[in-house]
Amino acid sequence: MLKVAIYDDEFIVIEGLRKMVDWSKYGMEVVGTAKDGNSALELFYTERPDIIFTDIRMPGIDGLELVSKVLKEAPETKCIVFSGFNEFEYVKKALKLGVLDYMQKPITIPMIEEALQKIVFQIKKDNEVTELRSRWDENRQELLEKATLELMLGNKEIEAKWRECFGEGEAGQIIGTTVIAYSGKSFPIDNNDDYKVVPVWNGSTHLLVFFHLKEKLELFSNQLIIWTEREEVTIGSGQTYERITDLTKSYREALHALRYGRFLDSKGWTRFEDVGTNDKIPENLSAQEEAVLFYMRTGDKEGLLDQLTKYIQWIDLKKLNPDIIESELLKLVYLGLEVVKETGEDIKQSGYYPQKEIREQTTKDEMIEWLFRQMEMMFDLINGSKKTNKHKAVEKAKKYIESHYNLDITLQEVANVVDMNPNYFSLLFKEEIGLTYIKYLTKYRMEQAKIMLKEGRKISDVSEEVGYLTYRHFSEVFKKYTGMTPKQYKIQND
C-alpha cells in the first residue's frame, strides 16, 4: 500500500479527506495527519509517506517550504498542494518545486480522485522508467563483464566494444590494470576515485579486474590487505600493467599465484611477485602443461602421474601427426628440465640428450612410456634435492629475514640470497618451516613489535621499525596477530 499524509490547519479538511475518499481503491492508506508545518515535517521523517497532500498556508513552516524540504530529502515523493487563495505566484513556486498538482479550495471529492488517478499513473510511469534503467544497467554490466573476460583471454577485437561498455570517458583515464583471482563467492570492494573494479567468472574461478585511475596504488593494496585479514579468503594477484591489451598477462599470473597460494597456505594474499617464476619457461603454456609443472614443483607424484595422463588425452584430442607429437612431448621434457634447474641441478651437464632419446622410440606408445619415465626421473631428482638443500637454505634465509625484517624485503630478494628460484624456494620454505615466507616474516615482525611496545616505545616508531609504511596497516596486522590493538597491548603491558 502507498502511504499518504495530509497536512492542513483546518480540522474539517483533514477529516473530510480522510473519511470521504476511498483510499484503498487506489492502493493507498492514510498514515498520518498534521495541523502545522513543524508537525508535518516530523511526521514525514517518521512515516516516510509516498504521497503528501498539504495546504500552503500553515502555522510554523508553510506548505511550500515543507515541500522543498521533503523533495530535497526524498525527490520521489508525490506532493499535491492546495490553497484558499487564487494566487499565481503560489502556483508558479509550487510547480517550480516539482509538485505533481495544485488545487484551489474548496476541494471536492472529484478533484481529489482526479489527482489520485494522476498520481497512480505517474507512479506507474516512474516504476517503468526505473525498471528499464535497472535492466539497462544490468545488461550493460553483464556486457562489460563478458567483454572484460574476452580481453583477458586475448581477444583484441573486443576492445572497442569493451570501451563502449566501460565508458569512453573513464576508459581514457585508465593508467593500469591488475587481475585478482580468489576463492570465495563475494568481495567487499567497491568502485571509488582510485579504481573501477569489474567482477568476472571464467567458468571455474572468480576474478576481479582492477582498472586503476590514479598512479598511487596504496588504496588498492590496503583494500586487499583488509579483505584477506578480515575474511577467510585466498587470493592471487597478477602484476599491474599499463596497457589494456596486457590484461591477459596479469590474468595468467593471477591464476598462477592463486594456485600456489592454495598449496602454500589455505588463506591470505599471494602475489605473483612473491611466488616467482622461471624466466626460461614460456608464458603461453597450456593449462595442461602448467599443471604438470605445478605437481613437479609441489612434490605431488600422484598428481603428476594423473596430470600426465590428462596431458596425453589432450594430445590425442588434437589429432596431431607423429612429428608434432614428438615435438610436444619433447617440449614438456625441456620444461621439466627447467624446473629441475630451479633446485640447482642440471641434468644436461651429465650428458643427457632427450632429443636423441625420443627419436629412438618408434611408436606413439613407446614415446608416451618414455615421457612418463623422464618426468618421474626428474620428479625424483627434484625431491632428492629438496632433502639435501632444504635445511641449509632455509636456515640461511631465516637469518637474512631476521636481520632485514625492518626493510621491505621481497621473496625474490631472499631467494637470491640462497641462490634459488623464488618459486622453488617458496615451496621449500613452507615445507620446512610450516609457514609461508610472508607469514613467517609477519610473525617475526609482530614478535619484535611486542618486545618494543613492552619497552615503552612509541607506536608510530615501532610501526616503522618493524617495516610497515603506514600505522593503519601495522595496527590491523598487529590486532589480527595478538587480538588487540598496539595501544591496548601497550597499556596492558605498562
C-alpha positions in Angstrom: 0.0 0.0 0.0 1.1 3.5 -0.8 1.4 5.8 2.3 -0.5 9.1 2.3 -0.1 12.0 4.7 -2.5 15.0 4.9 -1.4 18.4 6.2 -3.9 21.2 6.8 -4.6 23.6 9.7 -8.4 23.1 9.2 -9.8 20.1 11.1 -12.7 19.7 8.7 -10.4 19.5 5.6 -8.3 16.7 7.2 -11.3 14.7 8.4 -13.2 15.2 5.2 -10.3 13.9 3.1 -9.5 11.0 5.4 -13.1 9.7 5.7 -14.8 10.6 2.4 -12.1 9.3 -0.1 -11.9 5.6 -0.8 -8.1 5.4 -0.5 -7.9 1.6 -0.7 -9.4 1.8 -4.2 -6.2 3.4 -5.4 -3.9 1.1 -3.3 -3.3 3.8 -0.6 -3.8 4.3 3.1 -3.6 7.5 5.3 -0.7 7.0 7.7 -1.0 10.4 9.5 -2.2 14.0 9.6 -0.8 17.3 10.9 -2.1 20.8 11.6 1.1 22.7 11.4 4.3 22.7 9.3 6.7 21.5 12.1 4.5 18.5 13.0 4.1 17.8 9.3 7.9 17.6 8.8 8.3 15.4 11.9 5.6 13.1 10.5 7.4 12.9 7.2 10.6 11.8 8.8 8.7 9.2 11.0 6.4 7.6 8.3 8.2 8.5 5.0 4.9 8.8 3.1 4.9 8.2 -0.7 2.2 10.9 -1.2 1.6 14.2 0.6 -1.4 16.5 0.4 -0.6 19.8 2.0 -2.1 23.3 2.4 0.2 26.1 1.6 -0.7 28.4 4.5 0.0 26.6 7.8 1.5 27.7 11.2 5.2 27.2 11.5 6.7 26.0 8.3 4.4 26.9 5.3 3.4 24.3 2.7 5.9 25.4 0.1 8.9 25.4 2.4 7.7 21.9 3.7 7.5 20.6 0.1 11.0 22.0 -0.6 12.5 20.1 2.4 10.6 16.9 1.6 11.6 16.8 -2.1 15.2 17.6 -1.2 15.3 14.6 1.1 13.1 12.3 -0.9 12.6 13.5 -4.5 10.5 10.5 -5.4 7.7 11.7 -3.1 4.5 12.9 -4.9 3.3 16.2 -3.5 -0.1 17.8 -4.1 -0.6 21.4 -2.7 -3.8 23.4 -2.2 -4.7 26.8 -1.1 -7.7 29.0 -0.4 -6.1 31.9 -2.3 -6.0 32.1 -6.1 -2.5 33.5 -6.3 -0.5 32.9 -9.5 2.8 33.3 -7.5 1.9 30.3 -5.3 1.2 28.2 -8.4 4.4 29.2 -10.0 6.5 28.4 -6.9 4.8 25.1 -6.4 5.3 23.9 -9.9 8.9 25.1 -9.8 9.5 23.0 -6.7 8.2 19.9 -8.6 4.7 19.3 -7.1 2.5 17.0 -9.1 -0.7 19.1 -8.9 -2.1 22.3 -7.4 -5.7 22.7 -6.3 -7.7 25.7 -5.1 -10.1 25.4 -2.2 -12.8 24.4 -1.6 -11.6 20.9 -2.5 -14.2 18.4 -3.8 -14.1 14.6 -3.9 -13.9 14.5 -7.8 -10.9 16.9 -7.6 -9.1 14.5 -5.2 -10.0 11.4 -7.2 -8.7 13.1 -10.4 -5.4 13.9 -8.5 -5.2 10.3 -7.3 -5.6 8.9 -10.8 -2.8 11.3 -11.9 -0.6 10.1 -9.0 -1.2 6.4 -9.8 -0.4 7.0 -13.5 2.8 8.9 -12.6 4.0 6.2 -10.1 3.4 3.5 -12.7 5.3 5.6 -15.3 8.2 6.2 -12.8 8.4 2.4 -12.0 8.6 1.5 -15.6 11.4 4.0 -16.2 13.2 2.7 -13.1 12.8 -0.9 -14.2 14.1 0.0 -17.7 17.0 1.8 -16.3 17.8 -1.0 -13.9 17.5 -3.5 -16.8 19.8 -1.4 -18.9 22.4 -1.1 -16.1 22.3 -4.9 -15.5 22.7 -5.6 -19.2 25.5 -3.1 -19.6 27.3 -4.6 -16.5 26.8 -8.1 -18.0 28.2 -7.0 -21.3 31.1 -5.3 -19.6 31.9 -8.4 -17.7 31.8 -10.6 -20.8 33.9 -8.1 -22.8 36.5 -7.9 -19.9 36.7 -11.7 -19.9 37.3 -11.7 -23.7 40.1 -9.1 -23.2 41.7 -11.3 -20.6 41.6 -14.3 -22.9 43.4 -12.3 -25.6 40.6 -11.3 -27.9 41.9 -7.9 -29.0 39.0 -7.3 -31.4 36.6 -6.9 -28.4 38.4 -3.7 -27.2 36.1 -1.3 -28.9 33.0 -3.0 -27.5 34.7 -3.1 -24.1 35.4 0.7 -24.2 31.7 1.3 -25.1 30.5 -0.7 -22.1 33.1 0.7 -19.7 32.5 4.3 -20.8 34.8 6.1 -23.2 35.5 8.9 -20.7 36.6 6.6 -17.9 38.4 4.2 -20.3 40.6 7.1 -21.4 41.6 7.7 -17.7 42.9 4.2 -17.1 46.6 4.1 -16.2 47.0 0.5 -15.3 45.2 -2.9 -14.8 45.6 -5.7 -12.3 43.8 -9.0 -12.2 42.9 -10.8 -8.9 41.8 -14.4 -8.7 40.1 -15.5 -5.5 38.4 -18.4 -3.8 35.0 -17.4 -2.4 31.7 -16.1 -3.5 31.7 -12.4 -2.6 34.1 -9.5 -2.3 33.7 -6.4 -0.1 35.4 -4.0 -2.6 33.5 -1.2 -4.4 34.4 1.3 -7.1 36.0 4.6 -6.0 38.0 7.5 -7.4 41.2 5.4 -7.4 39.9 2.5 -9.4 37.0 0.7 -11.0 36.6 -3.0 -10.4 34.9 -5.5 -12.7 34.0 -8.9 -11.3 34.4 -11.8 -13.8 33.7 -15.5 -13.7 35.7 -17.6 -16.2 33.8 -20.9 -15.6 36.0 -22.1 -12.8 37.5 -19.2 -10.9 36.2 -15.9 -9.5 38.2 -12.9 -10.8 38.3 -9.1 -10.1 39.8 -6.8 -12.7 41.0 -3.5 -11.3 41.3 -0.6 -13.7 43.4 2.0 -12.0 42.5 5.6 -12.5 45.3 7.1 -10.3 49.0 6.3 -10.1 49.2 5.7 -6.4 48.1 2.1 -5.6 48.1 2.4 -1.8 44.3 2.2 -1.5 44.1 -0.8 -3.9 46.7 -2.7 -1.8 45.1 -1.7 1.5 41.7 -2.9 0.4 43.2 -6.3 -0.5 45.1 -6.5 2.8 41.9 -5.6 4.8 39.9 -8.1 2.8 42.2 -11.0 3.4 42.7 -10.1 7.1 39.0 -9.8 7.9 37.7 -12.7 5.9 38.7 -16.4 5.3 39.7 -16.0 1.7 42.6 -16.9 -0.6 43.5 -14.5 -3.4 46.2 -14.4 -6.0 47.2 -11.3 -7.8 48.9 -10.7 -11.2 51.3 -7.8 -11.8 50.0 -4.4 -12.8 50.3 -3.5 -16.5 49.8 -0.1 -18.2 48.2 -1.4 -21.4 44.7 -2.8 -21.5 46.0 -5.4 -24.0 48.3 -6.8 -21.3 45.3 -7.9 -19.2 45.9 -11.5 -20.4 49.4 -11.4 -18.7 48.0 -10.3 -15.4 45.2 -12.8 -15.7 47.6 -15.8 -16.2 49.8 -14.5 -13.4 46.8 -14.2 -11.0 45.7 -17.8 -11.7 49.3 -18.9 -11.2 49.5 -17.1 -7.9 46.2 -18.4 -6.6 47.1 -22.0 -7.4 50.4 -21.7 -5.5 48.7 -19.7 -2.8 46.3 -22.5 -2.2 49.1 -25.0 -2.0 51.3 -22.9 0.2 48.6 -21.7 2.6 44.9 -22.1 2.7 44.1 -18.4 3.3 45.7 -15.0 2.5 47.1 -13.0 -0.4 49.7 -14.4 -2.7 51.3 -12.0 -5.2 52.7 -13.3 -8.4 55.9 -11.5 -7.5 56.0 -13.5 -4.2 55.6 -16.8 -5.9 58.2 -16.1 -8.5 58.6 -17.7 -11.9 61.2 -19.1 -14.2 62.1 -16.7 -17.0 63.1 -19.5 -19.3 59.7 -21.1 -19.2 57.4 -19.5 -21.9 54.4 -17.5 -20.8 51.9 -19.1 -23.2 51.8 -22.6 -21.8 48.6 -24.6 -21.9 46.7 -25.3 -18.7 47.8 -29.0 -19.0 51.5 -28.1 -19.2 51.3 -25.6 -16.3 49.6 -28.3 -14.2 52.4 -30.8 -14.9 55.0 -28.3 -13.7 52.9 -27.4 -10.7 52.8 -31.0 -9.5 56.5 -31.4 -10.1 57.3 -28.3 -8.0 54.9 -29.2 -5.2 56.2 -32.8 -4.8 52.8 -34.4 -5.6 53.8 -37.6 -7.5 50.3 -39.0 -7.7 49.0 -35.6 -9.0 51.9 -35.6 -11.5 51.1 -39.0 -13.0 47.4 -38.2 -13.1 48.1 -34.9 -14.9 50.4 -36.6 -17.4 47.6 -39.0 -18.3 45.3 -36.0 -18.8 48.1 -34.3 -20.9 48.3 -37.4 -23.2 44.5 -37.4 -23.6 44.7 -33.7 -24.5 47.4 -34.5 -27.1 45.1 -37.3 -28.5 42.2 -34.9 -28.9 44.3 -32.6 -31.1 44.9 -35.5 -33.6 48.5 -34.4 -34.3 50.8 -36.1 -36.7 53.8 -38.1 -35.3 56.4 -35.3 -35.8 54.2 -32.8 -34.0 53.5 -35.3 -31.1 57.3 -35.8 -30.8 57.8 -32.1 -30.6 55.1 -31.6 -28.0 56.4 -34.3 -25.7 60.0 -33.1 -26.1 58.8 -29.6 -25.2 57.3 -30.9 -21.9 60.5 -32.7 -21.0 62.5 -29.5 -21.6 60.0 -27.6 -19.4 60.6 -30.2 -16.7 64.4 -29.7 -17.0 63.9 -26.0 -16.3 62.0 -27.0 -13.1 64.9 -29.3 -12.1 67.4 -26.4 -12.7 65.4 -24.3 -10.2 66.8 -26.7 -7.5 70.4 -26.1 -8.6 70.7 -29.3 -10.5 71.4 -29.5 -14.3 70.9 -33.0 -15.8 72.1 -31.8 -19.3 75.6 -31.3 -17.9 75.8 -35.0 -17.2 75.3 -36.0 -20.8 71.5 -36.2 -21.0 70.1 -35.7 -24.5 66.3 -36.1 -24.6 66.1 -35.0 -28.2 68.2 -38.0 -29.2 66.4 -40.5 -26.9 62.9 -39.6 -28.1 63.8 -40.3 -31.7 64.8 -43.8 -30.8 61.1 -44.5 -29.8 59.4 -46.0 -32.9 55.7 -45.9 -31.9 53.4 -43.5 -30.1 53.0 -45.8 -27.1 56.8 -46.0 -26.8 57.1 -42.2 -26.8 54.4 -41.9 -24.1 56.1 -44.5 -21.9 59.4 -42.7 -22.4 57.8 -39.4 -21.4 56.5 -40.9 -18.1 60.0 -42.3 -17.3 61.6 -38.9 -17.9 59.1 -37.0 -15.8 59.3 -39.5 -12.9 63.1 -39.4 -13.1 63.1 -35.5 -12.9 60.5 -35.6 -10.1 62.6 -37.9 -8.0 65.7 -35.7 -8.7 63.8 -32.5 -7.6 62.6 -34.1 -4.4 66.0 -35.6 -3.7 67.5 -32.1 -4.0 64.9 -30.8 -1.6 66.0 -33.2 1.1 69.7 -32.3 0.5 69.3 -28.5 0.3 66.2 -27.8 2.4 67.6 -27.3 5.9 70.7 -25.3 4.9 68.9 -23.0 2.5 66.0 -22.3 4.9 68.3 -21.6 7.8 70.3 -19.1 5.8 67.0 -17.4 4.6 65.8 -17.2 8.2 68.9 -15.4 9.3 68.6 -13.0 6.4 65.0 -12.2 7.3 65.7 -11.7 11.0 68.5 -9.2 10.2 66.5 -7.3 7.5 62.9 -7.6 8.8 62.6 -3.8 9.1 63.1 -3.3 5.4 60.7 -4.0 2.5 62.3 -7.4 1.7 60.7 -9.5 -1.0 60.6 -13.2 -1.7 62.8 -12.6 -4.8 65.4 -10.9 -2.7 65.6 -13.7 -0.1 65.6 -16.4 -2.9 68.6 -14.6 -4.4 70.4 -14.8 -1.1 70.1 -18.6 -1.0 70.7 -18.8 -4.8 67.4 -20.4 -5.7 64.5 -19.8 -8.0 61.8 -17.9 -6.0 59.1 -20.4 -7.0 61.1 -23.4 -5.8 62.3 -21.6 -2.6 58.8 -20.6 -1.6 57.7 -24.2 -1.7 60.8 -25.4 0.1 60.4 -22.7 2.9 56.8 -23.7 3.6 57.7 -27.4 3.6 60.5 -26.9 6.2 59.0 -24.1 8.4 55.3 -24.9 8.1 54.6 -21.2 7.3 54.8 -19.3 4.0 57.6 -16.8 3.6 55.1 -13.9 4.1 53.5 -15.4 7.2 56.9 -16.1 8.8 58.1 -12.6 8.1 54.8 -11.2 9.6 55.2 -13.4 12.7 58.8 -12.3 13.2 57.8 -8.6 12.8 54.9 -8.9 15.3 57.1 -10.6 17.9 59.7 -7.9 17.6 56.9 -5.3 17.8 55.6 -6.8 21.1 59.1 -6.5 22.6 59.4 -2.9 21.6 55.9 -2.0 22.9 56.7 -3.6 26.2 59.8 -1.4 26.4 57.6 1.7 26.1 58.5 2.7 22.6 56.0 5.0 20.7 53.6 3.0 18.5 54.4 5.1 15.4 58.1 4.4 15.9 57.5 0.7 16.4 55.4 0.5 13.2 58.3 2.0 11.2 61.0 -0.1 13.0 59.3 -3.4 12.0 58.9 -2.5 8.4 55.4 -1.1 7.9 54.9 2.1 5.9 51.6 3.1 7.5 50.4 2.9 11.0 47.0 1.7 9.9 48.4 -1.4 8.2 50.6 -2.2 11.2 47.7 -1.8 13.6 45.4 -4.1 11.6 48.1 -6.8 11.3 49.0 -6.5 15.0 45.4 -6.8 16.1 44.9 -9.9 14.0 48.1 -11.4 15.4 47.6 -10.6 19.1 43.8 -10.0 19.4 44.3 -6.4 20.5 45.4 -3.1 19.0 49.0 -1.9 19.7 47.6 0.7 22.1 45.7 -1.9 24.1 48.7 -4.2 24.2 50.9 -1.3 25.3 48.5 -0.3 28.1 48.2 -3.9 29.3 52.0 -4.3 29.5 52.8 -0.9 31.1 
